[in-house]
Amino acid sequence: MESGDERAPLLLTRTILQPSTQHTLACAAVIAANLLERLAYYSIAGNLVFFLYGEPLCWAISLATVTILVLTAITYYLGLLSGWISDSYFGRYGTIVVGYIIYIFGYIVFIYVSFYFEKFEIHDFQNVTYEGTSCNSTWQKDTRPPVCADGNSPNCLTALYVGVILVAIGAGTVRTNLASFGGDQARSGGIKSTHRFFTGYYWSLNLGAILALVAVAYIEDFNFFYGFIVAGSSLLLSFLLFLLGTKLYIRRPAGAINVFKIVYRVISNACYVKRNSNIQDDGTVHNFLDYANMEHEGGKFNVNQIEDVRRLWKLCKVFLLTIPYWMCYSQMVFNLFLLQGLHLHVRFDHFNECLSNNISDEIKSKGASANLCDHLPFIDYTDKKGTPPIPPASLAAFNAIFIVLFLPLIQKCYRFLSKKGIEALTWRRLWLGMLLASLALSAAGLLEYFRRKNIAECGLLRQVIGGTYYDASPSISLLWQIPQYCLVGASEVFFVVTGIEYAYIESPINMQGVVMGLFWLASGIGNFIGLALPYIFYYIDDIWQPKEYINCSRIDKYFFILAIFMLIYSFIFICISKCCDLSLNSVIVETHQKRNNSEPESASATPQLARRRTVRPVNFESSVD
């Protein structure tokens, strides 16, 4: 038992042992704020390509797809900066508040642009823009305000990129710090409470995504202005809910530790001691950083400080190994999967028409390999009444739905395997996530192959989505994308959830904000590499045509190449994880041994001990308390 004058390692503004009701309410406020914030984020990210590519903005498809990658990449990059700021200067609470304010200003830009163009909205099929062409709406020219560009420049390029950057900064800041901030509230209830919080937190994240990709996406399919109003209101409500819990929160003092300064000083001191001393190999130096130990002449740091820097370096190496996964992931859910969905049959009506008699035998014989840029007959479906179109962005909801349903099942599967002597080691879970990502890309490639084959045999189906013509496959439904979205969801359960747990458990207690930022930074690097991939393949082979619409490109080959790369890299990852000491052989889920009826672990346990214990199970059937 700790003595009354003993100070806890985690410096807080309030006592660590909070009443159960207080820390429950604090956790609930964070989880509710996270749900509403994620709804706002995915309302933009999930439909951004559609918003920019369609009428009336009419951006080139290459610029629209690059913009969504810029949004996600900056969001992830800001995680490191905001984590460092929260750990070193403002504290997590202050950093989150600033992030929300920036976030709201970014949303105001999107609402303003969509409001301006709302009066030019296309409500019939007489002035519909054909995909791949620039806006022909000269009647907008004289009334367009200075913020929007005329001529060949994309509409509102400057204004929208300001909005994208502000939303990315705000979203990255809030997401990185909200999880760690909530963990601080839950820690007062012990390890079990902490893991219940993260379960509720991740569920709220995906529930927010589901609401955005189903409800808000449906509104945006008819009118982006009203969709952004709903999502912006959700963001504002999220901010207010977070502020309402202010008096309940446990808050770390600002400027408790400058993480990067400590890391720099430890490394510099180790270099100095190694260069200027004659330390004999007496068994005390196991690592380069051990030279900075104050037990050696010239050393200035204690064992705990050196161990924290060593653990941070190990985490950095693991995060670097995740970059190829994020590179492939960036090409999927809100990018090429969405673009592919726009060129599939988006209604529930069964379509049997085929114009095979009007298609040359050469194109038919080539099938999916045919040049679909050539003039092909099309079935005009724009003026026919039928079932309402399925918003292509709503299919991404199956990704989140699968995660919500699969998370509790996989925990039970882990426990079953543990009883059979097969432990769910960290590297195994990460590896399985990579395999599932490869399968998702393969499924997308197969669907794209048959989509092209169907067009070569039966012609095109011309359909209207959001005031823009899209030449789609006449017989293949958008619903065929469900398997690839579910595979991506399963991949996230194994890779992303495991990565977050690993980062939280292995991180030094005073560096959690920076560590979570580094985790998302790796994702940002992968996204920026993903920016260049289409152009690399454009110059290597005629696989991707960034200036043309999707039927001129061999996206099926692109998907297959990424799938093969991900499969090969997954085995390289296994070799590296086994050859290097990266702490990936740990078990971060429940083993089959049951705990005795002992006292629950309390927050009085030191963080070092807590990090090294076997992590107790996440109780998915329980509410966050």
Summary of the structure (lengths in Angstrom):
residues: 625
radius of gyration: 26.4
end to end distance: 24.5
largest distance: 88.8
contacts: 2187
relative contact order: 0.15
helix: 66%
strand: 4%
